[in-house]
Structures are given as structure tokens and as C-alpha cells.
Amino acid sequence: MFTMNSSQITARTITVTPASTASASSEVVVQLSASPDPRWQACFHFVVQGRDGFFLQGRPVFDNASFHGVLQAGQAEAFRQELPDVLVSASVLARAQVNKDAAR
């Protein structure tokens, strides 16, 4: 059963910090408005993959109502600007998957 309304997941805070002095990349932590279920997380990863990684190096890691990852050098502002659209796309895809499963 799908108990969470995934259409309401938004980013509460986005924290970007330098990864290390030897690297130009940055670490990002995004606090979400809810803890996404595994289906939503899979949809998020699918959307990110479709956007050529969405400025991230590797896959973001979820931990309850947050995720973290490593941003490509100089991409923090672009990430902040596009994140709301990525979250909406993941929610729409997750909802479509729920509806598809319910119709079976």
C-alpha cells in the first residue's frame, strides 16, 4: 500500500559544502519534506539518470527524509535551480507507477 502522498515531497533545505581542498567538487545535503518510500527513490534515481546525472557525481544516497551526494565542480547554483523540477518529476512518475500497479 502506498501511504505517503509523494506529490508533496519538496526540498526544505539544500546545504552545499566544499568536498575537500584537493577537489573542486562540493558535497550537497538536501532535507526533504517527507521520507520518500523506495518506489519514489527509484523514480528519483531514474529521473536523475535521464538528466545525465543532474550535476551529481555518482548516485545520491537517501537517509530517511534527506539525501546527499557530490556535485560536479561549479554546479551548485544549477542544481538548486533544477532540483524542484526533478522532485516534481520523480513524484509524478511514482504516482503513475502506483496507479499502474493499482489497475492490475
N, C-alpha and C positions, 0 to 999 in steps of 0.2 A: 504494500500500500504506500502511496505517495502522500506523506503527511505534511510536508513543507511546501509553502507556496513559493516555488523557485523564481517566479516572476518578480518577487520583491527583493532579491539579493542585489545590494548595491555596495559600493566601496565607502566605508566610513572614514578611513584614513589611509593615506599612502605615505610610507616613510622610505626615503632613499638615502643611503649612506655609502661612502666610498668603500669598495671591497677590500682594497689594500693599496699601499703606496706604490707597489710594483705594477699595479694593473689600473687601466683607465676605466674598467667596468665598475658598476655600482650594485650594491645589494638593495633589493626592494622588498618591503613587507607591506601587504595590503590587508587591513582589517575589514572584514565583510559584515554586513548587517545580519547575517544568519549563517549557520553552519550548513554548507551545501551537502546534499547526500551524494553517494558515489556516482549516481547517474548524472547529476548536474556537473560534478567534477570531470567525468568523462567527456561530457559535451563541451565543457570549457577547454579541455585539452584539444579536442577536435577543432574548435574554433581557432585556438591559438596556432595549431599546426597549419590550418588553412591560411593564416596570415603570415606565413613564413617565420613563425616563431614569435611574432608580436614583440619584437625588440628584446626578447629574452634569450639568454644562453642556456640551452637545456630546458628541461621541463620544470614548471613551478611545482612546489611541494605544498600540499594542503595540510593544515593543522587546525582542526575544528573550524572556527569562523575566521580563518586567515590563511593566506598563502604567502610564500616567499620564493624568490628566485634571484638570478643575477641578470642585470640589464646590460645590454651592449653599450659600449662607450658612447657617451653623448646622447643617449636616447631617453633620458628621464622625462623630459617635458612631452615628447611624443607619446610615451607610454601613458602618462597622466591624461593626456587629451583623448586617447583612443580607448582607455580602459572601460568607460561607461558603455560604449557600443559593444565591446567584447562581452561584458557581463550580460547585457540585454540579449545578444545573440545566443549565448550559452543557455539563458533561461528559456528563450523561445524554442530552441532545439530540444531541451529537456522536456518541456511541456508537450511538444509534438511526439516525443518518444513515449511519454506517459499515455497520451491519447491513443497512439497506435497500439500499445500493449492492451489498453482497456477495450479496444474494439475487437480484439482477438477472441 
